[in-house]
Amino acid sequence: MPTIEFKGKSFVQNHHLAVPFHQLVPDKKKSLTDNVSLHDNLIIHGDNLIALKALLPTYAGKVKCIYIDPPYNTGNEGWVYNDKVNSPIIKEWIGHVVGKEGEDLTRHDKWLCMMMPRLKLLRELLADDGAIFISIDYNEEHNLRILMNEIFGESNFRNIVSVSRVKKNIQEKELMRALNFGYDSVMFYSKSDSCLLVPPKKTQKKLERWHAFDAPGVRPTMEYDLFGYKPPRNRHWMYEEARANEMIAKGLLRMNPTSLKPQYKLEESNETLIDTNWTDIQESSSKWNFPNGEKNVDFIRRILKLVFSKEQNAIILDSFAGSGTTAQAVLELNKEDGGNRKFILVEMEDYADNITAERVRRVIKGVPNSKNELLKQGVGGTFSYFDLGDPIEISSILSGKTLPTYLELARYVYYTATGEEFNDSNLNESKNYIGKSMNYDIYMYYKPDIEYLKTTALTLDESRNLRKKAGKRPLLVFAPTKYVEQTELDNLQITFCQLPFEIYKVKG
Ligand SMILES: C[S@@+](CC[C@H](N)C(=O)[O-])C[C@H]1O[C@@H](n2cnc3c(N)ncnc32)[C@H](O)[C@@H]1O
């Protein structure tokens, strides 16, 4: 199978393994629940490379659908390469905005270096019968396809869907360099053969869908008076005036009586399409005034329905969350069919709270969007908001500067030692118990207190106590040190792991 070569590849191929586990720190004020938990709908503020790694202990192999909308690398998004990869060429890239075609000779290398470790972590999070959908355009589609073949396997390539995009007005130009791009792509891969799609049910009823008639960008020929209004600043109407008049005559363009904004109607029902040509639906939307490429809720709903109309408890992950469209699609679909799907969003910008989470709050509570369009009633639901905390690293544990909480270290130790999902409801800190894996009962003697760590040891008495409680199951015990002979531990079927050095002992 052909593979893709790019600058920096040898350094990023295994970078996801070197990324340290970080603590996920709950923020009650920003959450919309009394019960903040990693098992709720989640909004995580932080870089997705770190956030995805931090999700592994709880969600590895559990996510049924991933939708991502990464920077397309157009040269206009201002995205910055920021991963702390240990390589001289890559260090030079850090913190710089990735430039335009022709001006930045490593722009595609940087993009691929950014995507590769994230795609590897996403694959680890995906369930065996799960699917991943990636929005992309001509700038990186060809590179992404080969990279995905390499990471997910060529046989797991399922399709590329075309979705209509806002077309540029080229009528004014005398000559063009390239054709107008009418479509963006959505690349679809599965993790294995066991992912099967659910064809949409045919519906007799044609759905009436009205969409805002304005689009981003300055196009003087498309800024005419319509129903007595000009388009908002830095926006233009979707079509030329003559076409708009024809649409009005056919009843396809109207003034929305509530928002007083022009809207146009899409004629097709979107419920019967099962091929890769989704030209009846626009990929982007501008309902929430999000400047960075907000997607259309109906487009994401279509993806979710395709994969999950029967799977109503699925976990859906979007690690480039932006304005949070994926969360709205999940919540609305749950409301519609009584499902219990959950979303996990990751957004690194500071607007994770005041745009991403705020939109989700409004969808849940039923407050109008920023264009003052009335939303349907609130759909109900909760979410928990987390920030990324300190890394859980041997060096930081040893220096004692940033000691993780009991729960965070337990989550990390349990997952790294067993490779199995950690379930915090089994944890009992007062009994030093962190859970039961397939092969062991696991205990951890730890407090985020350097004095405790210097003075605590697994003793012979304690080892015998543990053995009595555990019946016949082998025990795995993490503690700062031990005062008990190895032969005694062997007799008691206890594997001792010294904190923090031997966290990898069992699995590795
Ligand atoms: C194109 S927008 C996504 C728009 C989204 N689909 C919507 O409908 O609003 C990409 C988003 O990914 C975020 N992003 C980019 N790199 C990221 C990273 N490394 N970690 C987390 N978020 C990131 C950007 O801040 C931006 O909000």
The ligand as an ORCA input file, in Angstrom:
! r2SCAN-3c Opt
* xyz 0 1
  C     -13.613     24.804     11.631
  S     -13.833     25.018     13.318
  C     -15.060     23.847     13.730
  C     -16.447     24.398     13.540
  C     -17.527     23.475     14.074
  N     -17.674     22.279     13.295
  C     -18.849     24.217     14.135
  O     -19.827     23.766     13.528
  O     -18.899     25.271     14.766
  C     -12.394     24.270     14.013
  C     -12.296     24.459     15.511
  O     -11.270     23.611     16.003
  C     -10.568     24.296     17.009
  N      -9.231     23.705     17.097
  C      -8.223     23.796     16.205
  N      -7.148     23.116     16.643
  C      -7.495     22.565     17.834
  C      -6.809     21.768     18.788
  N      -5.550     21.414     18.596
  N      -7.466     21.397     19.906
  C      -8.754     21.770     20.117
  N      -9.454     22.541     19.252
  C      -8.828     22.939     18.129
  C     -10.545     25.748     16.535
  O     -10.332     26.615     17.618
  C     -11.918     25.891     15.917
  O     -12.857     26.363     16.852
*
